[in-house]
Amino acid sequence: MEISQRMALAVCDVFNAKLGLSLTGYASPIPEQQIYDLFAFGTVALDGKVIFSDKLVSTKQEPEEIREDYAKLLILECAKALKYPKM
């Protein structure tokens, strides 16, 4: 999760952006590295602060669908975090 957070914060910094999103994880197994559980860590940063960061899991089966699902899940979490900020 730390890498995802650093990535989203870097988006804000490098691109002088108000909002930064990042995803990192696995959308397909890598048997030679013993990676079978598929997941991603997603982060949303606003004004240089992390407002959402969590593990995302897809219910899809194909790698392309899984990657798309991760993006959709992160966008939904971004919308929720922007609509209902933590006080």
C-alpha positions in Angstrom: 0.0 0.0 0.0 2.9 2.3 0.7 4.0 2.2 -2.9 0.5 3.2 -4.1 0.5 6.1 -1.7 3.8 7.3 -2.8 2.7 7.1 -6.4 -0.5 9.1 -5.9 1.4 11.8 -3.9 4.0 11.9 -6.7 1.2 12.5 -9.3 0.1 15.6 -7.3 3.7 16.8 -7.0 5.2 16.0 -10.4 2.2 17.2 -12.4 1.2 20.0 -10.0 -2.2 18.3 -9.8 -4.9 18.8 -7.1 -5.9 15.1 -7.4 -3.7 12.0 -7.9 -4.8 8.4 -8.3 -2.6 5.3 -8.4 -3.0 1.6 -8.8 -0.4 -1.2 -8.3 -0.9 -4.9 -8.0 -1.6 -8.1 -9.9 -4.2 -8.7 -12.5 -2.9 -12.2 -13.5 -1.1 -14.9 -11.7 2.7 -15.2 -11.8 3.3 -18.9 -10.9 7.1 -18.7 -11.0 6.9 -16.1 -8.2 4.2 -18.0 -6.3 1.7 -15.2 -6.9 -1.8 -16.5 -7.3 -3.9 -14.1 -5.3 -4.9 -11.2 -7.5 -5.4 -7.7 -6.0 -4.3 -4.1 -6.3 -3.6 -1.3 -3.9 -5.3 1.9 -4.9 -4.8 5.4 -3.5 -6.4 8.7 -4.0 -4.5 11.9 -3.0 -6.0 15.3 -2.8 -4.0 18.5 -2.3 -0.9 16.4 -1.4 -2.7 14.3 1.2 -3.9 10.7 1.0 -7.7 10.6 1.3 -8.2 6.9 0.4 -5.9 4.0 0.3 -6.9 0.3 0.4 -6.6 -3.1 -1.1 -8.9 -3.7 -4.1 -10.1 -7.1 -5.2 -11.9 -7.9 -8.4 -14.5 -10.5 -9.1 -13.6 -10.7 -12.8 -11.7 -13.6 -14.3 -9.7 -12.3 -17.3 -6.6 -10.0 -16.8 -8.0 -7.3 -19.0 -11.3 -7.3 -17.2 -9.6 -7.4 -13.8 -7.5 -4.3 -14.7 -10.6 -2.5 -15.9 -12.4 -3.5 -12.7 -9.5 -2.2 -10.5 -9.8 1.2 -12.3 -13.6 1.3 -11.9 -13.3 0.4 -8.2 -10.7 3.1 -7.6 -12.8 5.7 -9.4 -15.8 4.8 -7.3 -13.7 5.1 -4.1 -12.4 8.4 -5.3 -15.9 9.7 -5.8 -17.0 8.6 -2.4 -13.9 10.1 -0.7 -14.5 13.4 -2.5 -18.2 13.4 -1.6 -17.9 12.3 2.0 -14.5 13.5 3.2 -13.2 12.3 6.6 -13.4 15.0 9.2 
